[in-house]
Amino acid sequence: MKKQDLRKLIREEIKAVLAEEESTLNDYMSLLNKHDFYFRMSDDSRVYDRGMAEAQKLKSIYSTLTPEDKEKAFDALSAKAKPYFSKLEFKFNDFDGYI
């Protein structure tokens, strides 16, 4: 394999990894924006189960984020969740992707 071909391959791999990281944060934000924070109050077990699955998915996605993206995710969740929880106080260091 020529050096030029190898460099091109490496650049493509780096672009793919960066795009994957970006889409992961986008996936987190997208799921967060549609998440129902009142799912725990539902009498319908399907709504509760869906909410728990989304919460687990948020945690799972969060665990794959870069430190910078984790901070963005934390800020987004803090802003989104505060209207639902009047006494929401948690710190970034204690955050695992969901409240």
N, C-alpha and C positions, 0 to 999 in steps of 0.2 A: 504494500500500500504506500502510495506517495505521501510525502509530508503535507502537501496541499489538500489531498483527500482526507487525511487524518484531521487536520485543522477544521475542515468543513464539518466533519462528523462531530467533532467536539463542540463546535459552536451550536450545531443543531440540538445536541443533547442538553447543553446549558439552557438554550431557549425553551426546550420542552420542560425542564425542571422548573424554571422560573414561571412558566405559564401554568404549571400544575399548582405551584404554591399560590399564585394569584387566584386561580379558580377555587382553591380550597377556602380562602378567605371570602370570596364571593358566595360560595356555597353556604358558609356559616351565616353571612349577612342575609342572604335570601331566606334561609330557614328561620332565622330570628325574626325577620319582618312579618312572616305569616304565622308565627307561633302564637297560640292562645294561652296566655298566662293564667287564665281562670280554669284551666282544664281540671285542676284538683277539686274544684267545687261542683263539678258536673255529677248528675245522677246517672248519666248514661255511661256505662262502662266502656263503650267504644270511644267516646270522647276522651275519657281518662287514659285509656290504653294508648291512644294516638298521641296525647300530650306527653306521656311518659316516654314513648318511643322517640318523639322529637327531642325531648330533653336529653336522652341518651345520645342521640345523633349529634346534637350540639356539642356535648362533652367529647364525643369521639373526634369530631372535626377539629375542635379546639386543641386537642392533644397533638395534632399534626402541624399546627401553625408555628411559624417562626416567632421569636420573642417580640419583634415589632408588630406582627399581625395579632399576636395575643393581646397586646395592649390596645390595639384598635378594636378588637372583638369585645374586650372588657368595657371600653368606653361606650360602644354601641349597645351592649346589653344593659349597662347602667342607665343610659338615657331612655331606653325602651321600657325597662321594667319599673322605673321609679313611679310612674303614674299608677301602677297596679299595687305597689307595696309602699305604704306611707312611711314605714320605718326601715326602709332598705338601707342597710349600712354594711358593706363588705369591702374588703381591701383587695387590691390587685394580687397581692402575695397569697391570699387565701382562695383565689378564684380558680375553679377547675373547668370553666366553660359554661356553667349554668348555675343558677341560684338554688 
